[in-house]
Amino acid sequence: MEFITGGAFHGKRNWVYSNYKIDHVDEFVCYNGYEKDVTIQELYNLPNRQLCVITGMEMIFKRLLQEGKGRKDFNQLLSRWMEWEQLRTGRKLVLVGCDIGKGIVPIAKEDRQWRDLAGWCYQDIVKQSNKVYRIWYGISEQLK
C-alpha cells in the first residue's frame, strides 16, 4: 500500500496518474471519496483488479463520522484493504488524501472531530504503507 498526501489542488491526482502509469494499466479501478455514490460498504469489497486508487480519503473519514463510526471502524476497513492487496501478487492499493490538519482550528465541533479523525487515520495509514509521498505544487517528496 502506498499513501499520497498534500494540499488541496496541489497535483496529487496528476502525480498518481503519471507515477503509476494509469493509462497503461488494464486492471485499474479508482474510487473518489468526494462522489456521493461511493459507499463505505462498497469500499469493504474492492474488485479483483491489479491496481486500486482511492482518492478523497478525508471525505471517507467524514462519511464514517456521519455514520457514527470512528477510528476503530476505519482500521477494520484498512485491514480489509491490506488483505485485498495480499490476495494477488503484484496488486497495489494507493490511498490519496488531502492534508486538512494544517491551518486554522475549525470552529464547529463536527469539523474539529473530522480533522482529528483524519489526522489519526492518516497516521494509521502511514504505519501500514510501504511508501508515503507528499505532493506540493506538483512536486513529490518521498517521506517513507
C-alpha positions in Angstrom: 0.0 0.0 0.0 1.1 3.5 -0.8 -0.2 6.8 0.6 -0.1 10.2 -1.2 -0.9 13.4 0.7 -0.6 17.1 0.1 -2.7 20.2 0.0 -5.9 20.6 -2.0 -5.3 21.1 -5.7 -1.6 20.6 -5.4 -1.4 18.0 -8.2 -1.9 14.7 -6.3 -4.2 13.2 -8.8 -2.0 14.1 -11.8 1.1 12.8 -10.0 -0.7 9.5 -9.2 -1.8 9.0 -12.8 1.7 9.7 -14.1 3.6 7.8 -11.4 1.5 4.7 -11.6 1.1 4.9 -15.4 -2.7 4.6 -15.1 -3.2 4.9 -18.8 -1.2 1.6 -19.3 -2.8 -0.5 -16.5 -5.6 -2.7 -17.8 -6.9 -3.8 -14.4 -7.4 -0.4 -12.7 -10.2 1.0 -10.6 -10.5 4.4 -8.9 -12.9 5.4 -6.2 -13.3 9.1 -5.3 -14.4 9.8 -1.8 -16.0 13.1 -3.0 -18.5 11.2 -5.1 -21.7 10.6 -3.1 -22.4 7.2 -4.7 -19.2 5.7 -3.2 -20.3 4.0 0.0 -18.3 2.7 2.9 -19.8 -0.7 2.3 -18.6 -0.7 -1.3 -15.1 0.1 -0.1 -15.2 -3.1 2.0 -15.4 -5.2 -1.1 -12.8 -4.0 -3.6 -13.0 -5.6 -7.1 -10.5 -8.1 -8.4 -8.1 -5.7 -10.1 -4.4 -5.1 -10.2 -4.4 -1.5 -9.1 -6.9 0.3 -6.9 -6.7 4.0 -6.2 -8.9 5.6 -3.6 -8.9 9.4 -3.6 -10.6 11.8 -1.2 -9.7 9.8 1.9 -10.7 12.8 4.0 -14.3 12.5 2.7 -14.4 8.9 3.6 -13.5 9.8 7.2 -16.3 12.4 7.1 -18.7 9.7 6.0 -17.6 7.4 8.8 -18.3 10.2 11.3 -21.7 10.8 9.7 -22.5 7.1 10.2 -21.5 7.3 13.9 -18.2 5.4 13.3 -14.6 6.3 14.1 -11.0 5.3 14.0 -11.7 1.7 15.1 -14.1 1.2 12.2 -11.6 2.8 9.8 -8.9 0.4 11.0 -11.2 -2.5 10.2 -11.6 -1.2 6.7 -7.8 -0.6 6.4 -7.2 -4.2 7.5 -9.6 -5.4 4.7 -7.7 -3.3 2.2 -4.4 -4.8 3.3 -5.8 -8.3 2.9 -7.2 -7.4 -0.5 -3.7 -6.3 -1.6 -2.1 -9.5 -0.4 -4.5 -11.8 -2.2 -2.8 -11.4 -5.6 0.9 -11.0 -6.5 1.7 -7.5 -7.8 -1.6 -6.0 -6.6 -1.3 -2.4 -5.3 -3.5 -0.1 -3.3 -2.9 3.6 -3.5 -4.7 5.9 -1.0 -4.8 9.6 -1.7 -5.8 12.2 0.9 -5.8 16.0 1.4 -3.9 17.4 4.4 -6.7 19.1 6.3 -4.9 19.4 9.6 -2.7 22.4 8.9 -4.1 25.8 9.3 -6.9 27.3 11.4 -8.6 25.2 14.0 -12.2 24.7 12.9 -14.9 26.5 15.0 -17.6 23.8 14.5 -17.3 20.8 16.8 -18.1 18.4 13.9 -15.3 19.9 11.7 -12.8 19.5 14.6 -13.8 15.9 15.0 -13.4 15.4 11.3 -9.9 17.0 11.3 -8.9 14.9 14.3 -10.2 11.6 12.8 -8.3 12.4 9.6 -5.1 13.0 11.4 -5.4 9.8 13.4 -6.4 7.7 10.4 -3.6 9.2 8.2 -1.1 8.1 11.0 -2.6 4.6 10.8 -2.3 4.6 7.0 1.3 5.8 7.2 2.2 3.0 9.6 0.9 0.4 7.2 2.2 1.9 4.0 5.3 0.8 2.2 5.7 4.2 0.7 4.4 7.7 1.5 4.6 10.7 -0.7 3.8 14.4 -0.1 2.9 16.4 -3.2 3.2 20.1 -3.0 2.7 22.3 -6.1 3.0 19.2 -8.3 6.4 18.2 -6.8 6.7 14.9 -5.0 8.7 14.2 -1.9 9.0 10.7 -0.6 8.6 10.6 3.2 8.8 6.9 3.7 
